[in-house]
């Protein structure tokens, strides 16, 4: 399992980005991918790099469809091979 954290920044679109965030989260809900919203980014679980980058590409395309002309995307990836990871396991502080 891959756990990744990504953020898309719509450049030149004003100081509030909440409607863009909501649109991306709706896209994630519709895709069925597991995700968790954070204060500055969104965590997602993906079964492969293909699935991960497909959903990130869809998020960028969604913003482009909304009229955004420049999008900065940052991604952090945790790809563990020694054990299964999930969003929950990364948040569990009791271990």
Secondary structure, DSSP 4 states (H G I P E B T S, - for coil): -EEEEEEEEETTS-S--HHHHHHHHHHHHHHT--EEE-SS-EEEEESSHHHHHHHHHHHHHHHHHTT-S-EEEEEEEEE-SSS---HHHHH-TT-
